[in-house]
Amino acid sequence: MSYRRYKSAGRGRRAAAVLALVLVGLVVAAAAAPAGETPGPTVVARGVTIAGTPVGGLTRAEAEAAVERSFARPLVVRHDGRRWQRAPAELGARADVTAAVRSALSAGPGASVPLDVETSRGAVPDWVADVGESLDRPTKESRIVLRGGRPFVTASQVGLRLRQSDAARRLSQALELHARGPVELAVQRNEPKVTRSAAGPIVVIRRAANKLVLYDGMRRVQSFGVATGQPSYPTPLGSFEIVTKQRDPWWYPPASDWAQGLAPVPPGPGNPLGTRWMGISSPAVGIHGTPDAASIGYSASHGCIRMHVPEAEWLFERVEVGTPVFILA
């Protein structure tokens, strides 16, 4: 065989081999592609994003990894200086990354591809309920107690209650929109009706010393000498409150043996109650003025607390129905 014929035969064999490789590649590609479809692009077009995550120029695997990392970022939740972070998976959220990347591969340059998110019905509300247990606290009203014979007003507390349905809605919305917060929790405040600063007037009566002291909360305002009950008609001990106030009252005889045969006395200089009556929550007992000024400082009444008339008038203007009255031995 001549050299020319040998060289031509060699070129033919190489061309046949190349053609065979091309045909094999076409067969493999045809087998890999679904029936009726042509193979798609191997990288995402320039400028494409999935739920705000740039994926342009990335392969399928690279794009899926990028979107999964972005979606897995923790959701930040806040309230009053406290902070929580939870991964979407902990809150029952799942993203269809595969479908989003498939759409991105077929999208044109600069396209914004959505990322579908499915959230569990129970995971978010359950977590919110757990947070509520740590945030919620009861409302506490101030109470007035005696310590060492003086009034002490306990501290009040504002009640807090997490608005759980609102919190669950905000968290679910953030997950669906791929936002990561911080999401501020809404809390309902329940203000106490009775607080230390608004405790108001308090009356303390020491029966043995025949003294009445007016306090404004825990602050001592004024002290007065009074007359309290005789040993046979003692002023009751305990915790009471003013239930009625009357200017220029009538005096009516009580249902007691010492008052048998006595007639009612209208307002005036001789009225046993003076010009002011402050009835307390012990039957037929009250704080009042008296025309018998000489009885002040002694156990001389039939159970009531007598005061000088001008002092009873002064006190009358500074107490109200509901004012606590403590009577001590």
VMD Tcl script that draws the C-alpha trace (Angstrom):
set ca {
  {0.00 0.00 0.00}
  {1.27 3.39 -0.91}
  {1.92 6.03 1.76}
  {-0.87 8.20 0.36}
  {-3.41 5.39 0.55}
  {-2.25 4.52 4.17}
  {-2.62 8.13 5.35}
  {-6.10 8.46 3.85}
  {-7.21 5.24 5.54}
  {-5.93 6.52 8.93}
  {-7.93 9.72 8.60}
  {-11.02 7.70 7.82}
  {-10.63 5.52 10.89}
  {-10.23 8.59 13.18}
  {-13.30 10.28 11.68}
  {-15.30 7.13 12.20}
  {-14.22 6.98 15.88}
  {-15.23 10.64 16.49}
  {-18.58 10.05 14.85}
  {-19.12 7.01 17.04}
  {-18.42 9.03 20.22}
  {-20.88 11.76 19.18}
  {-23.57 9.19 18.49}
  {-23.01 7.58 21.92}
  {-23.31 11.00 23.60}
  {-26.58 11.69 21.82}
  {-27.95 8.31 22.87}
  {-26.97 8.90 26.54}
  {-28.50 12.40 26.53}
  {-31.67 11.11 24.96}
  {-31.89 8.37 27.58}
  {-31.34 10.88 30.47}
  {-33.95 13.39 29.30}
  {-37.64 12.61 29.95}
  {-39.67 11.60 26.92}
  {-40.74 14.60 24.94}
  {-38.26 17.00 26.65}
  {-34.98 18.46 25.58}
  {-32.13 18.72 28.10}
  {-32.25 21.98 30.13}
  {-29.42 24.37 30.90}
  {-26.76 23.23 33.32}
  {-26.45 26.58 35.15}
  {-28.94 29.26 36.20}
  {-29.15 32.36 34.04}
  {-27.47 35.58 35.09}
  {-29.17 37.68 37.80}
  {-31.80 35.07 38.80}
  {-32.84 34.99 42.46}
  {-34.91 32.54 44.51}
  {-36.81 34.26 47.32}
  {-34.12 36.96 47.28}
  {-31.16 34.56 47.25}
  {-28.87 35.08 44.21}
  {-28.41 31.87 42.22}
  {-27.30 33.21 38.82}
  {-24.43 31.22 37.31}
  {-24.84 28.33 39.77}
  {-25.38 24.68 38.94}
  {-28.43 22.83 40.19}
  {-26.56 21.44 43.20}
  {-24.94 24.77 44.02}
  {-28.26 26.63 43.75}
  {-30.03 24.12 45.99}
  {-27.28 24.40 48.61}
  {-27.41 28.22 48.53}
  {-31.20 28.35 48.92}
  {-31.21 25.76 51.68}
  {-28.57 27.75 53.61}
  {-30.56 30.93 53.22}
  {-33.83 29.32 54.26}
  {-32.22 27.67 57.31}
  {-31.28 31.05 58.83}
  {-32.89 31.34 62.30}
  {-35.97 33.46 62.89}
  {-35.33 36.09 65.58}
  {-38.12 36.88 68.07}
  {-37.95 39.68 70.65}
  {-39.78 41.15 73.61}
  {-38.64 43.70 76.18}
  {-34.95 42.88 76.00}
  {-35.44 39.13 75.70}
  {-34.47 37.37 72.49}
  {-35.17 33.95 70.99}
  {-33.81 32.32 67.82}
  {-35.43 29.34 66.14}
  {-34.54 27.59 62.91}
  {-37.50 27.26 60.51}
  {-37.34 23.47 60.82}
  {-37.86 23.80 64.60}
  {-41.04 25.73 63.85}
  {-42.30 23.09 61.43}
  {-41.49 25.03 58.22}
  {-40.34 23.22 55.07}
  {-39.35 24.81 51.74}
  {-39.70 23.17 48.30}
  {-36.14 23.98 47.23}
  {-36.00 21.37 44.45}
  {-39.00 22.84 42.65}
  {-37.70 26.40 43.03}
  {-34.30 25.54 41.56}
  {-35.94 23.66 38.67}
  {-37.90 26.82 37.90}
  {-34.77 28.95 38.21}
  {-32.88 26.82 35.69}
  {-35.54 27.49 33.10}
  {-36.00 31.17 33.99}
  {-34.63 34.04 31.96}
  {-31.90 36.43 33.12}
  {-32.87 38.61 36.12}
  {-35.96 36.58 37.03}
  {-37.24 36.41 40.62}
  {-38.33 32.89 41.44}
  {-40.63 32.26 44.45}
  {-39.91 29.61 47.09}
  {-42.97 27.79 48.35}
  {-43.01 27.20 52.14}
  {-45.26 24.81 54.01}
  {-45.75 25.34 57.75}
  {-47.01 22.86 60.32}
  {-50.31 23.78 61.94}
  {-49.18 22.93 65.45}
  {-45.45 23.67 65.69}
  {-45.64 27.48 65.76}
  {-48.60 27.70 68.21}
  {-46.94 25.12 70.47}
  {-43.71 27.11 70.62}
  {-45.61 30.36 71.19}
  {-47.46 28.71 74.08}
  {-44.12 27.75 75.65}
  {-42.91 31.34 75.34}
  {-46.18 32.54 76.87}
  {-45.52 30.44 79.96}
  {-42.24 32.27 80.51}
  {-43.70 35.73 79.81}
  {-47.14 35.63 81.41}
  {-47.51 36.82 84.98}
  {-50.57 37.57 87.11}
  {-51.76 41.01 88.13}
  {-51.11 41.70 91.81}
  {-53.00 44.38 93.67}
  {-51.34 46.18 96.56}
  {-52.61 45.11 99.96}
  {-52.57 47.07 103.20}
  {-51.26 45.20 106.22}
  {-49.93 46.26 109.61}
  {-46.28 45.91 110.53}
  {-45.33 47.01 114.00}
  {-48.65 48.80 114.34}
  {-48.06 50.88 111.20}
  {-49.64 50.36 107.80}
  {-47.50 48.70 105.16}
  {-48.61 48.68 101.52}
  {-47.37 45.67 99.58}
  {-45.95 46.15 96.09}
  {-48.31 45.75 93.17}
  {-47.47 43.98 89.92}
  {-48.55 44.68 86.37}
  {-50.01 41.56 84.79}
  {-48.68 40.42 81.42}
  {-50.26 38.07 78.92}
  {-48.77 37.15 75.56}
  {-51.19 37.63 72.66}
  {-50.58 34.10 71.44}
  {-52.79 34.07 68.35}
  {-51.21 37.33 67.14}
  {-47.69 36.00 67.81}
  {-48.37 32.74 65.95}
  {-49.75 34.67 62.98}
  {-46.69 36.96 62.83}
  {-44.23 34.08 63.03}
  {-46.01 32.03 60.35}
  {-46.15 35.08 58.10}
  {-42.41 35.74 58.55}
  {-41.59 32.14 57.62}
  {-43.76 32.25 54.52}
  {-42.20 35.56 53.40}
  {-38.65 34.35 54.16}
  {-38.20 37.19 56.67}
  {-36.06 36.49 59.71}
  {-37.13 39.30 61.99}
  {-36.76 40.35 64.58}
  {-40.46 39.69 65.17}
  {-41.73 41.73 68.13}
  {-44.16 39.90 70.41}
  {-47.31 41.75 71.45}
  {-48.13 41.48 75.16}
  {-51.30 42.63 76.89}
  {-50.68 44.64 80.08}
  {-53.19 44.45 82.92}
  {-52.67 47.35 85.32}
  {-53.49 46.74 88.99}
  {-56.35 48.81 90.39}
  {-54.66 49.25 93.78}
  {-51.03 50.36 93.86}
  {-48.65 51.53 96.56}
  {-48.60 55.07 95.18}
  {-52.39 55.26 95.18}
  {-53.06 53.62 98.54}
  {-54.68 56.79 99.92}
  {-55.79 57.46 103.51}
  {-55.51 54.80 106.23}
  {-56.76 55.17 109.81}
  {-55.08 53.37 112.72}
  {-56.69 53.53 116.19}
  {-54.89 52.37 119.33}
  {-57.58 51.59 121.84}
  {-55.40 51.41 124.95}
  {-53.68 54.71 124.14}
  {-56.88 56.41 122.94}
  {-55.06 57.61 119.82}
  {-56.16 57.89 116.21}
  {-53.49 58.29 113.51}
  {-54.18 59.18 109.90}
  {-51.72 57.89 107.28}
  {-51.42 58.63 103.59}
  {-50.29 55.23 102.42}
  {-47.30 54.55 104.65}
  {-46.69 58.23 105.48}
  {-47.90 59.48 108.84}
  {-50.08 62.58 108.42}
  {-51.65 63.49 111.79}
  {-52.39 62.07 115.24}
  {-55.37 62.83 117.48}
  {-56.51 62.01 120.98}
  {-59.85 60.15 121.01}
  {-62.24 58.49 123.39}
  {-62.89 54.77 122.92}
  {-65.37 52.32 124.44}
  {-65.91 51.63 128.12}
  {-64.86 48.18 129.39}
  {-68.51 47.12 129.31}
  {-68.96 48.49 125.76}
  {-65.51 48.05 124.19}
  {-64.56 49.38 120.81}
  {-64.16 46.32 118.55}
  {-60.68 45.25 117.49}
  {-59.81 44.31 113.93}
  {-59.71 45.50 110.34}
  {-62.63 47.57 109.08}
  {-63.40 50.28 106.56}
  {-65.50 53.41 106.43}
  {-68.87 52.55 104.92}
  {-70.81 55.80 105.35}
  {-70.19 59.53 105.86}
  {-72.77 62.04 107.08}
  {-72.66 65.76 107.73}
  {-74.77 67.09 110.63}
  {-76.20 63.64 111.39}
  {-79.19 62.72 113.47}
  {-78.48 60.51 116.47}
  {-80.79 57.52 116.80}
  {-80.80 55.34 119.93}
  {-79.16 51.97 119.22}
  {-80.82 48.68 120.14}
  {-78.92 48.47 123.42}
  {-79.96 48.45 127.06}
  {-78.15 51.69 127.83}
  {-80.17 53.55 125.17}
  {-83.64 52.36 126.22}
  {-86.13 55.20 126.54}
  {-83.90 57.76 124.74}
  {-85.30 59.78 121.85}
  {-83.59 60.64 118.54}
  {-81.56 63.86 118.60}
  {-81.56 66.18 115.56}
  {-78.45 68.02 114.33}
  {-77.33 70.78 116.66}
  {-75.03 71.67 119.53}
  {-76.24 68.87 121.79}
  {-76.07 66.08 119.25}
  {-73.99 63.16 120.66}
  {-72.35 62.69 117.22}
  {-71.20 66.28 116.88}
  {-71.28 67.52 113.28}
  {-69.69 64.56 111.43}
  {-70.28 60.80 111.37}
  {-67.96 58.27 109.73}
  {-69.53 54.85 110.19}
  {-67.28 51.79 109.93}
  {-68.07 48.23 108.91}
  {-68.72 47.15 112.50}
  {-72.45 47.52 113.26}
  {-73.42 50.78 115.00}
  {-69.77 51.84 115.45}
  {-68.24 54.93 113.93}
  {-65.82 57.82 114.26}
  {-67.57 61.07 115.17}
  {-67.33 64.39 116.95}
  {-68.62 64.83 120.46}
  {-69.88 67.74 122.55}
  {-68.34 66.01 125.59}
  {-64.77 67.20 125.06}
  {-63.77 66.08 128.56}
  {-64.15 62.41 127.53}
  {-61.33 62.62 124.98}
  {-58.36 60.54 126.11}
  {-60.46 58.07 128.10}
  {-62.39 54.87 127.60}
  {-65.73 56.56 127.91}
  {-67.92 55.78 124.88}
  {-70.35 52.98 124.14}
  {-68.04 51.56 121.47}
  {-67.59 54.47 119.08}
  {-64.48 56.57 118.58}
  {-65.08 60.14 119.73}
  {-63.10 63.14 118.53}
  {-63.07 66.86 119.20}
  {-65.61 68.39 116.80}
  {-63.12 70.48 114.75}
  {-60.79 67.47 114.45}
  {-63.62 65.20 113.34}
  {-64.52 67.80 110.69}
  {-60.86 67.90 109.55}
  {-60.68 64.11 109.33}
  {-64.04 63.92 107.53}
  {-62.57 65.89 104.60}
  {-59.56 63.57 104.26}
  {-61.13 60.12 104.35}
  {-63.63 58.51 102.04}
  {-65.97 55.56 101.88}
  {-63.69 52.53 101.60}
  {-60.85 53.99 103.70}
  {-59.28 51.17 105.77}
  {-59.61 51.45 109.56}
  {-57.41 49.30 111.82}
  {-58.31 49.18 115.50}
  {-55.59 47.79 117.75}
  {-55.62 46.91 121.43}
}
mol new
graphics top color blue
foreach p $ca { graphics top sphere $p radius 0.5 }
foreach p [lrange $ca 0 end-1] q [lrange $ca 1 end] { graphics top cylinder $p $q radius 0.2 }
display resetview
